[in-house]
Amino acid sequence: MLGTPLVISDFLLFLLKESMILSSLKNIDPSVLEVISRFKLHFLVLLSAKSSIKELKILSKLTIIGPLSSYKLSQELGMPSATAWRILKKLCKEGYVQKGEKSFSITPKGLAILFKNYHDDKIRKVVAKRLKEIWNYEGSVDEIYYLLKDMVDLIDKGKIDIKNICLNYPASLAGFLYPLAGELSEETKKVIAHYMLKTFPSTNLTPYCRGIISFDNRATPYLIAVECKVEGIKLNHYCELLQKLYNKNSIS
């Protein structure tokens, strides 16, 4: 008999264990220690990457199909039930998945991390559509797509950290992103303006136009967010009508 086949992951674990024992020994050649150290780092990176791929597969399946039980998810992905359960618990702890009574579902934060790690536009569009549904956003899927894209760009530049972003409440996210408006697309600005108008008191400039009024550092009035029949939904908008009304001192 040939015995049980050697699985590569088991072999790597054996090597890791042996390398840790070797590294604890005294009077060992420093060059050997360096090789051991590099091996351990490379091995841990491989394990992490393997785990991340499984996590992304679970997140994508929950996005495409919707809420699933741990057992059903393991069947869909062809992975052991125990593995699916372990990864789901980890994703729940990190806020990427939430557990219901009988199933697991992806969270807005999970959708954002999935968008960040997939560069296929078809998948990204599905993610944007799903987030639009969760938020009950009244605008287009494309606007949510650009919001996610802008967020990923900011994360890659080190300007924001996804761990510090609250995606469950879009109004909170709008307030978080507002100071970075100068680096955002017009589509993203529209999403921010939409939720700011839903959150903060606004003034009716005309029967068809309402906005949140503020003043810049030159004491010029402008609209932090506005919904206008002519201009549409805008962020940081300078409006001629507002200027005229202000000059006439007609705004109470």
RASULWO-V558083 format. One record per pair of residues at least 6 apart in sequence whose ideal C-beta (glycine too) atoms are under 6 Angstrom apart, sorted by sequence separation. I is the first residue (numbers start at 1). GAP is how many residues later the second one is. D is the distance in whole Angstrom. If there is no record, write none. Layout:
i,gap,d
I,GAP,D
I,GAP,D
//
This chain:
i,gap,d
91,6,4
154,6,5
166,6,5
167,6,6
204,6,5
215,6,6
216,6,6
227,6,5
245,6,5
74,7,5
92,7,6
97,7,5
98,7,6
155,7,6
202,8,5
226,8,5
97,9,6
98,9,5
115,9,6
132,9,5
202,9,6
71,10,6
74,10,4
202,10,5
203,10,6
214,10,5
225,10,6
73,11,5
226,11,5
115,12,5
129,12,5
132,12,5
200,12,5
211,12,4
212,12,4
23,13,5
96,13,6
97,13,6
114,13,6
128,13,5
131,13,5
212,13,5
22,14,6
70,14,5
95,14,5
96,14,4
178,14,6
223,14,5
61,15,6
70,15,5
177,15,6
211,15,3
88,16,5
111,16,5
128,16,4
222,16,5
223,16,6
19,17,5
96,17,6
128,17,4
210,17,6
70,18,6
174,18,4
111,19,6
209,19,4
19,20,6
57,20,6
111,20,5
19,21,6
174,21,4
208,21,4
221,21,5
174,22,5
108,23,6
171,24,5
170,25,5
221,25,5
108,26,6
16,27,5
171,28,4
197,28,5
58,29,6
196,29,4
197,30,6
12,31,6
55,32,6
193,32,4
54,33,6
115,33,5
69,34,5
150,34,5
68,35,6
135,35,5
150,35,6
67,36,4
116,36,5
205,36,6
67,38,4
150,38,5
146,39,5
194,39,6
193,40,5
146,41,4
147,41,5
146,42,5
193,42,4
63,43,5
190,43,5
192,43,6
62,44,4
143,44,4
147,44,5
189,46,4
59,47,6
143,47,6
143,48,5
59,51,5
181,54,6
59,55,5
112,55,6
109,58,5
108,59,4
108,60,6
56,61,6
63,64,6
63,67,5
//
